[in-house]
Amino acid sequence: LFAHAPKWTGGHVPVVLSVEVTWPHVKTVRGPAQNETVPHVGKPDCDNWVKAAQDSLARLGVIPDDHLVVDLHVRKRRGPRPGITVTVEAWA
């Protein structure tokens, strides 16, 4: 990841952070429901993902420090395409 991490060029400005974590559906989900994205109720908690994302972004130099995050959006889902999407923008 480090080689692909963009460096923050916005200086010490407020940051908007969006984190979306999509888990795979459980094996009992079949048929058309497999193509739907639904809320994931269960562990791990959203705040654990957020703290890990903030710490990683700061460590990689994507943002200078995680205290700059002033607006935060978190989604925890189950869906057909598992993965983690992190978006960082300067607060406007």
Stockholm file with secondary structure:
# STOCKHOLM 1.0

chainA/1-92         LFAHAPKWTGGHVPVVLSVEVTWPHVKTVRGPAQNETVPHVGKPDCDNWVKAAQDSLARLGVIPDDHLVVDLHVRKRRGPRPGITVTVEAWA
#=GR chainA/1-92 SS CGGGCCCCCSCSCCEEEEEEEEEECCTTCCGGGGGCCEECCSSSCHHHHHHHHHHHHHHHTSSSCGGGEEEEEEEEEEESSCEEEEEEEECC
#=GC SS_cons        CGGGCCCCCSCSCCEEEEEEEEEECCTTCCGGGGGCCEECCSSSCHHHHHHHHHHHHHHHTSSSCGGGEEEEEEEEEEESSCEEEEEEEECC
//
